[in-house]
Amino acid sequence: MKTAITDMFDIEFPILAFSHCRDVVAAVTKAGGLGVLGAVGHSPTALEIDLAWIEAEVGDKPYGVDIIIPAKYAGDSDGGYTVSDIDELIPAEHREYVDDILQRYDVPPLEEDTRGQFALKADGAAPLSANSAGPHLEISLGHKTALVVNALGPPPGHMIDKCKAAGVRTGALAGKAVHAERHVQAGVDFVIAQGSEAGGHTGEIGTMVLIPEIVDAVGDTPVLGAGGVGRGRQMAASMALGAQGVWCGSVWLTTEEAETHPVVKEKFLAARSSDTIRSRSRTGKHARMLKSAWTDEWENPDTPMPLGMPLQPVLINEAISRIDRAAFKEGSGAEQLSNYFVGQIVGNMNKSKPAAQVVFDMVEEFIEATESLAKQLQID
C-alpha cells in the first residue's frame, strides 16, 4: 500500500493508531502501521519510561506522541493557571453537586493512604494546558519520536519550530475546514480530519462530509480520515474521499493490550453505536464518550451545567478516581457512573482481540472493499 503517508513515515499501512497504552502503540507499529502515544495523562517521568519502552520494542520503526495545547485556555494571558488558582474559581454549587452525585450513587471516598496518588499538585500546571504540555514536548523530542500531533487547535509556533529543528513531523486534528487551513498555515505536515463520530474532543460535522471539505481546503497537504473509522470499509471510504490514510483511536480500547478499565471495557464490548454522547462532563469541552449515569447527571437542565476547561477536570478529578476505584463491585452505583471517551465505532467493537489483528483485519477488509468497487466499475 503506497500513499503520501506511507512514504512520509516509511510504513507499510497508512493506519495511525492513537492510544494512551504503550502496548497498543508498539503493537500497531510492529504490525506495519504507526502507533501514537496519547501523553496527556502521563507525568513527565511516566512519559520518559513509556517512550524508552516503546523504542526498545519497535527498534527503528516509527512511532508518535499526541499532546494537547489548546488554542484558547483560561489564564493564558496571566502565564497560565496553577491547579490551586483554578480551585479558587470553582463555584461552591458545583462542588456540592459532585458530592451529591457521589453520595446518591454510594461511591465511597478514597482511602487516606491512596488519596495523594490521585490528587493534582496544587502548584502544578493546570491539566490539558499549554504549560502542562511543555515538558511532554521536550521529552518527546529527546527521544526517537517520528511525529508530534496536537489534539486541540493549531500547534503553536514554538512547537512547529522545535519539531522541524529536530526533524520531527507534525500533525493536528481538525473538525472544520477552517481549522485545517489554520493548521496548514501554522506549518503542519499533515491534517487529521476528525468527524463528529470520533471519541474524545470532536466537533459536529460528520466524517463523510468533513473529509472532502478538508481535502479540498488544504491542497497538497496530506489528510488522514478519522471519526467512526475502525474497519477496512471505513478506511476505503476515507481514502475514496481523498484521505491518504486513517487515524483510529476508539477501536484499540477493547484490544487485548488496552489498559481500559475492566468495567468500562465490558461496557464497550456490549455497547451499540447509539450508546455514545457528546458531553462536556469530563473536560469542559464537548467530547464523545459512553453514555452512563454520569453523563445523564450532567445533562439534567435542573442541575449545574459543566464548567469550562480547565475548571471541570479539576472539579471532578477526585470523583472520577473514586468512581474508577469503586466500579469493580458489580451492580454498584460506581459501576453505573463509570464511562470513558469512545466513538460511534463502539458498536463494532464487540470482540477483544490483539491490536495487530485489528490492523490485519482492517487491511484485509480494505482490500476486499476496493476490489469489490473495482469490479462494479468494470465496463463490458
C-alpha positions as CSV (number, residue, x, y, z in Angstrom):
1,M,0.0,0.0,0.0
2,K,1.5,3.3,-1.1
3,T,0.3,6.8,-0.1
4,A,1.8,10.1,0.9
5,I,1.5,9.0,4.5
6,T,3.3,5.6,4.0
7,D,6.0,7.5,2.1
8,M,6.3,10.1,4.8
9,F,6.9,7.6,7.6
10,D,8.2,4.6,5.6
11,I,5.4,2.4,6.9
12,E,3.5,-0.5,5.3
13,F,-0.1,0.6,6.0
14,P,-1.4,4.1,6.3
15,I,-3.1,3.4,9.7
16,L,-2.1,5.7,12.6
17,A,-3.3,4.4,16.0
18,F,-3.9,6.8,18.8
19,S,-3.7,5.2,22.3
20,H,-2.8,6.0,25.8
21,C,-1.4,2.5,26.2
22,R,2.2,1.9,25.2
23,D,1.5,-1.8,24.4
24,V,-1.0,-0.8,21.7
25,V,1.3,1.8,20.3
26,A,4.1,-0.7,20.0
27,A,1.9,-3.5,18.6
28,V,0.4,-1.3,15.8
29,T,3.9,0.0,14.8
30,K,5.2,-3.6,14.7
31,A,2.2,-4.7,12.6
32,G,3.1,-2.1,9.9
33,G,1.0,0.9,11.0
34,L,2.2,3.7,13.2
35,G,1.3,3.9,16.9
36,V,0.8,7.3,18.5
37,L,1.0,7.6,22.3
38,G,-1.5,9.9,24.0
39,A,0.6,11.8,26.5
40,V,-2.0,14.0,28.3
41,G,-2.4,11.6,31.2
42,H,1.3,11.0,31.6
43,S,3.6,12.6,34.1
44,P,7.0,13.6,32.7
45,T,8.6,10.6,34.4
46,A,6.0,8.2,33.1
47,L,6.3,9.6,29.6
48,E,10.1,9.1,29.7
49,I,9.6,5.5,30.9
50,D,7.0,4.7,28.2
51,L,8.9,6.2,25.3
52,A,12.0,4.3,26.3
53,W,10.0,1.1,26.5
54,I,8.3,1.7,23.1
55,E,11.7,2.3,21.4
56,A,13.1,-0.9,22.9
57,E,10.0,-2.7,21.5
58,V,9.8,-1.2,18.0
59,G,13.5,-0.7,17.2
60,D,13.9,1.6,14.2
61,K,10.2,1.6,13.3
62,P,8.4,5.0,13.8
63,Y,6.0,6.0,16.5
64,G,4.5,9.3,17.5
65,V,3.3,11.3,20.5
66,D,0.0,13.2,20.9
67,I,-0.1,16.2,23.2
68,I,-2.8,18.8,24.0
69,I,-2.1,22.5,23.6
70,P,-5.5,24.2,23.3
71,A,-5.8,27.3,21.1
72,K,-7.8,29.0,23.8
73,Y,-7.4,28.4,27.5
74,A,-8.4,30.3,30.7
75,G,-5.5,32.1,32.3
76,D,-3.2,32.2,29.2
77,S,-2.8,35.9,29.4
78,D,-1.6,35.6,33.0
79,G,1.0,33.0,32.2
80,G,-1.3,30.0,32.9
81,Y,-3.2,29.0,35.9
82,T,-2.0,26.5,38.5
83,V,-4.3,23.9,39.9
84,S,-4.6,26.0,43.1
85,D,-5.7,29.0,41.0
86,I,-8.4,27.0,39.3
87,D,-9.6,25.5,42.6
88,E,-10.4,29.0,43.9
89,L,-12.6,29.7,40.7
90,I,-14.8,26.7,41.1
91,P,-18.3,27.6,42.4
92,A,-19.4,26.1,45.6
93,E,-22.7,24.8,44.0
94,H,-20.6,22.7,41.6
95,R,-18.6,21.1,44.4
96,E,-21.9,20.4,46.2
97,Y,-23.4,18.8,43.1
98,V,-20.4,16.5,42.6
99,D,-20.6,15.5,46.3
100,D,-24.3,14.9,45.8
101,I,-23.8,12.6,42.8
102,L,-21.2,10.5,44.7
103,Q,-23.5,10.3,47.8
104,R,-26.6,9.3,45.8
105,Y,-24.7,6.5,44.0
106,D,-23.0,5.4,47.2
107,V,-19.4,5.9,45.9
108,P,-17.0,5.6,48.9
109,P,-14.2,8.1,49.5
110,L,-10.6,7.2,48.6
111,E,-8.6,5.5,51.4
112,E,-6.5,8.1,53.1
113,D,-3.2,6.5,52.2
114,T,-4.1,6.5,48.5
115,R,-5.5,10.0,48.0
116,G,-2.2,11.5,47.3
117,Q,-1.5,9.4,44.2
118,F,-4.8,10.6,42.6
119,A,-4.5,14.3,43.6
120,L,-3.5,17.1,41.3
121,K,-0.5,19.1,42.5
122,A,-1.7,22.4,43.9
123,D,1.2,24.4,42.4
124,G,1.4,22.3,39.2
125,A,0.2,23.5,35.8
126,A,-3.4,23.1,35.0
127,P,-4.4,19.9,33.2
128,L,-4.8,20.0,29.5
129,S,-2.9,23.3,29.3
130,A,0.0,24.6,27.3
131,N,2.1,24.7,30.4
132,S,1.4,21.1,31.2
133,A,2.2,20.1,27.6
134,G,5.5,21.8,27.6
135,P,7.5,19.1,29.3
136,H,5.8,16.5,27.2
137,L,7.0,18.2,24.0
138,E,10.6,18.4,25.3
139,I,10.7,14.8,26.4
140,S,9.2,13.6,23.1
141,L,11.8,15.5,21.1
142,G,14.5,14.0,23.3
143,H,13.6,10.5,22.0
144,K,13.3,9.0,18.6
145,T,9.8,10.3,18.1
146,A,8.8,10.4,14.4
147,L,5.9,12.8,14.8
148,V,4.1,15.0,17.3
149,V,0.4,15.7,17.0
150,N,-1.6,18.5,18.7
151,A,-5.1,17.4,19.6
152,L,-6.8,20.8,20.3
153,G,-6.3,23.7,17.9
154,P,-3.4,24.7,15.6
155,P,0.1,23.8,17.0
156,P,1.7,26.9,18.4
157,G,4.7,28.3,16.5
158,H,7.3,27.2,19.1
159,M,6.1,23.6,18.8
160,I,6.4,23.6,15.0
161,D,9.8,25.3,15.1
162,K,11.2,22.8,17.6
163,C,9.8,19.8,15.8
164,K,11.2,21.0,12.4
165,A,14.6,21.6,14.0
166,A,14.6,18.1,15.3
167,G,13.4,16.6,12.0
168,V,10.1,15.5,13.6
169,R,6.9,15.6,11.6
170,T,3.8,17.4,12.9
171,G,0.1,17.0,12.6
172,A,-3.1,18.4,14.1
173,L,-6.8,17.4,14.4
174,A,-9.4,19.4,12.6
175,G,-13.2,19.4,12.9
176,K,-13.8,22.1,10.3
177,A,-12.2,23.1,7.0
178,V,-11.2,26.5,8.5
179,H,-9.4,24.7,11.3
180,A,-7.5,22.6,8.8
181,E,-6.5,25.8,6.9
182,R,-5.1,27.3,10.2
183,H,-3.1,24.1,10.8
184,V,-1.5,24.3,7.3
185,Q,-0.7,28.0,7.8
186,A,0.9,27.0,11.1
187,G,3.2,24.6,9.2
188,V,1.9,21.1,9.9
189,D,3.0,18.2,7.7
190,F,-0.5,16.6,7.6
191,V,-4.0,17.2,8.9
192,I,-6.4,14.7,10.6
193,A,-10.0,15.3,9.5
194,Q,-11.9,14.1,12.5
195,G,-15.6,13.8,12.1
196,S,-18.2,14.0,14.9
197,E,-18.4,10.2,15.2
198,A,-15.0,10.2,16.8
199,G,-14.3,9.6,20.5
200,G,-12.9,12.4,22.7
201,H,-12.9,16.0,21.7
202,T,-14.8,16.4,18.5
203,G,-17.0,18.8,16.5
204,E,-20.4,18.5,14.9
205,I,-19.6,17.7,11.3
206,G,-19.8,14.0,10.2
207,T,-16.8,12.3,8.7
208,M,-18.4,11.7,5.3
209,V,-18.9,15.4,4.8
210,L,-15.8,16.6,6.6
211,I,-13.0,14.7,4.8
212,P,-13.6,16.0,1.3
213,E,-14.1,19.5,2.6
214,I,-10.7,19.4,4.3
215,V,-9.0,17.7,1.4
216,D,-10.2,20.5,-0.9
217,A,-9.2,23.2,1.6
218,V,-5.6,22.1,2.3
219,G,-4.3,21.5,-1.2
220,D,-1.2,19.2,-1.3
221,T,-1.1,18.7,2.5
222,P,-1.9,15.0,3.2
223,V,-5.1,14.3,5.1
224,L,-6.0,11.4,7.4
225,G,-9.6,10.4,7.9
226,A,-10.8,10.0,11.4
227,G,-14.1,9.6,13.3
228,G,-16.0,6.3,13.1
229,V,-13.1,4.6,11.4
230,G,-12.2,1.1,12.7
231,R,-12.8,-1.2,9.8
232,G,-11.4,-1.7,6.4
233,R,-14.5,-0.5,4.6
234,Q,-14.4,2.8,6.5
235,M,-10.7,3.1,5.6
236,A,-11.6,2.5,2.0
237,A,-14.4,5.1,2.2
238,S,-12.0,7.7,3.8
239,M,-9.4,7.2,1.1
240,A,-12.1,7.3,-1.7
241,L,-13.0,10.8,-0.2
242,G,-9.4,11.9,-0.7
243,A,-7.6,10.9,2.5
244,Q,-4.1,9.4,2.4
245,G,-4.8,7.1,5.3
246,V,-6.7,6.9,8.6
247,W,-6.3,7.9,12.2
248,C,-8.0,5.5,14.6
249,G,-8.4,5.8,18.4
250,S,-11.5,4.1,19.9
251,V,-11.1,0.8,18.2
252,W,-8.0,0.0,20.3
253,L,-9.8,0.4,23.6
254,T,-11.1,-3.2,23.6
255,T,-7.9,-4.8,22.3
256,E,-6.2,-7.4,24.4
257,E,-3.3,-4.9,25.1
258,A,-5.5,-2.0,26.1
259,E,-5.4,-0.7,29.7
260,T,-9.0,0.3,29.6
261,H,-10.8,-0.1,33.0
262,P,-12.2,-3.6,33.0
263,V,-15.7,-2.4,33.8
264,V,-15.7,0.2,31.0
265,K,-14.2,-2.4,28.6
266,E,-17.1,-4.7,29.2
267,K,-19.5,-1.8,28.7
268,F,-17.8,-1.1,25.3
269,L,-17.9,-4.7,24.2
270,A,-21.7,-4.7,24.9
271,A,-22.4,-1.2,23.5
272,R,-24.2,-0.1,20.3
273,S,-23.2,2.8,18.1
274,S,-26.1,4.8,19.5
275,D,-24.8,4.4,23.1
276,T,-22.4,7.5,23.0
277,I,-23.0,11.2,23.6
278,R,-21.0,14.4,23.1
279,S,-20.7,15.7,26.6
280,R,-18.8,18.4,28.5
281,S,-19.0,16.4,31.7
282,R,-15.3,15.3,31.9
283,T,-13.1,18.0,30.3
284,G,-15.3,21.1,30.0
285,K,-15.3,20.8,26.2
286,H,-17.5,18.6,24.0
287,A,-16.1,15.1,23.9
288,R,-17.8,11.9,22.7
289,M,-18.0,9.2,25.4
290,L,-20.1,6.3,26.5
291,K,-23.5,7.2,27.9
292,S,-23.8,6.4,31.6
293,A,-25.4,7.7,34.8
294,W,-22.5,10.2,34.9
295,T,-23.4,11.8,31.6
296,D,-27.1,11.7,32.5
297,E,-26.5,13.6,35.7
298,W,-24.6,16.4,33.8
299,E,-27.3,16.6,31.0
300,N,-30.0,17.4,33.5
301,P,-31.1,21.0,32.9
302,D,-32.2,21.4,36.5
303,T,-28.7,20.9,37.8
304,P,-25.4,22.9,37.4
305,M,-24.0,22.7,33.9
306,P,-20.4,21.5,33.4
307,L,-17.8,24.2,33.8
308,G,-15.4,25.1,31.1
309,M,-11.9,23.8,30.6
310,P,-9.8,23.7,32.8
311,L,-12.2,24.1,35.7
312,Q,-14.3,20.9,35.0
313,P,-11.4,18.4,35.0
314,V,-10.1,19.9,38.3
315,L,-13.5,19.8,39.8
316,I,-14.1,16.1,39.0
317,N,-10.6,14.7,39.3
318,E,-11.0,13.0,42.6
319,A,-14.6,12.0,41.8
320,I,-13.5,10.1,38.7
321,S,-10.8,8.4,40.7
322,R,-13.3,7.4,43.3
323,I,-15.7,6.0,40.7
324,D,-12.9,4.0,39.0
325,R,-11.8,2.5,42.2
326,A,-15.3,1.5,43.3
327,A,-16.7,0.4,40.0
328,F,-15.3,-3.2,40.3
329,K,-18.2,-4.1,42.5
330,E,-20.9,-5.5,40.2
331,G,-24.2,-3.6,40.5
332,S,-22.7,-0.7,42.4
333,G,-23.5,2.9,41.9
334,A,-20.0,3.5,40.8
335,E,-20.4,0.9,38.0
336,Q,-23.5,2.8,36.8
337,L,-21.5,6.1,36.7
338,S,-18.3,4.7,35.1
339,N,-17.6,5.6,31.5
340,Y,-14.9,6.8,29.2
341,F,-14.3,8.5,25.8
342,V,-15.3,6.4,22.8
343,G,-16.6,7.0,19.3
344,Q,-19.6,5.6,17.5
345,I,-17.4,2.7,16.2
346,V,-18.0,1.2,19.6
347,G,-20.9,-0.7,18.1
348,N,-18.4,-2.7,16.0
349,M,-16.0,-3.3,19.0
350,N,-17.8,-6.4,20.3
351,K,-14.8,-8.8,20.5
352,S,-11.5,-8.3,22.2
353,K,-8.5,-9.3,20.0
354,P,-4.8,-8.4,19.7
355,A,-4.1,-4.9,18.3
356,A,-2.1,-6.4,15.5
357,Q,-5.1,-8.5,14.4
358,V,-7.2,-5.3,14.3
359,V,-4.6,-3.9,11.8
360,F,-4.6,-7.0,9.7
361,D,-8.4,-7.3,9.7
362,M,-8.7,-3.6,8.6
363,V,-6.2,-4.2,5.7
364,E,-7.9,-7.4,4.6
365,E,-11.4,-5.7,4.6
366,F,-9.9,-2.7,2.8
367,I,-8.6,-4.9,0.0
368,E,-11.9,-6.7,-0.3
369,A,-13.8,-3.4,-0.4
370,T,-11.6,-1.8,-3.1
371,E,-11.6,-5.0,-5.2
372,S,-15.4,-5.1,-5.0
373,L,-15.6,-1.4,-6.0
374,A,-13.2,-2.1,-8.9
375,K,-15.5,-4.9,-10.2
376,Q,-18.5,-2.6,-10.0
377,L,-16.7,-0.1,-12.2
378,Q,-15.8,-2.5,-14.9
379,I,-17.4,-1.7,-18.2
380,D,-18.2,-4.6,-20.6
